Amino acid sequence: MEKIVKHKLRNALMSDSGMTTAEYAVGTIAAAGLGGVLLKLLTSPEFQALIWKIIQSAFTFLFIN
């Protein structure tokens, strides 16, 4: 009997049921935050110029050499 009680008590203390909802919430907030940062970054003129330079360099390297 004592073994069963210890087993049930240990399972209750170590169980993480209900945590998946919190994990999804944190993951959703993190994804939304990252999306906002990427949107702001990709729409900035400085970043667009940088990307354009990288693409030009890549094509120059591929087709001229």
C-alpha positions as CSV (number, residue, x, y, z in Angstrom):
1,M,0.0,0.0,0.0
2,E,2.8,2.4,0.9
3,K,4.5,1.7,-2.4
4,I,1.3,2.7,-4.3
5,V,0.9,5.9,-2.3
6,K,4.6,6.9,-3.0
7,H,4.1,6.1,-6.6
8,K,1.0,8.2,-6.9
9,L,2.5,11.1,-4.9
10,R,5.7,11.0,-7.1
11,N,3.6,11.0,-10.3
12,A,1.5,13.9,-9.0
13,L,4.6,16.0,-8.2
14,M,6.5,15.2,-11.4
15,S,3.5,15.5,-13.7
16,D,3.6,18.4,-16.1
17,S,0.0,18.1,-17.4
18,G,-1.4,21.5,-18.1
19,M,1.9,22.9,-19.0
20,T,1.4,22.5,-22.7
21,T,-1.1,25.4,-22.8
22,A,1.5,27.7,-21.1
23,E,4.2,26.4,-23.5
24,Y,2.1,27.2,-26.5
25,A,1.3,30.6,-25.2
26,V,4.9,31.5,-24.6
27,G,5.9,30.1,-28.0
28,T,3.1,32.1,-29.7
29,I,4.2,35.3,-28.0
30,A,7.8,34.7,-28.9
31,A,6.9,34.0,-32.5
32,A,4.8,37.1,-32.7
33,G,7.6,39.2,-31.2
34,L,10.1,37.7,-33.6
35,G,7.8,38.4,-36.5
36,G,7.4,42.0,-35.5
37,V,11.1,42.5,-35.3
38,L,11.7,40.8,-38.7
39,L,8.9,42.9,-40.3
40,K,10.4,46.1,-38.9
41,L,13.9,45.1,-40.0
42,L,12.9,44.0,-43.5
43,T,11.0,47.2,-44.2
44,S,13.8,49.5,-43.2
45,P,15.6,51.2,-46.1
46,E,19.1,50.4,-44.6
47,F,18.4,46.7,-44.5
48,Q,16.9,46.6,-48.0
49,A,20.1,48.3,-49.3
50,L,22.2,45.8,-47.5
51,I,20.3,42.9,-48.9
52,W,20.5,44.4,-52.4
53,K,24.3,44.8,-52.1
54,I,24.6,41.1,-51.0
55,I,22.5,39.9,-53.9
56,Q,24.5,42.1,-56.4
57,S,27.8,40.7,-55.0
58,A,26.5,37.1,-55.2
59,F,25.5,37.5,-58.8
60,T,28.7,39.4,-59.7
61,F,30.7,36.6,-58.2
62,L,28.7,33.8,-59.9
63,F,28.5,35.3,-63.4
64,I,31.7,37.3,-63.9
65,N,34.3,34.9,-62.4
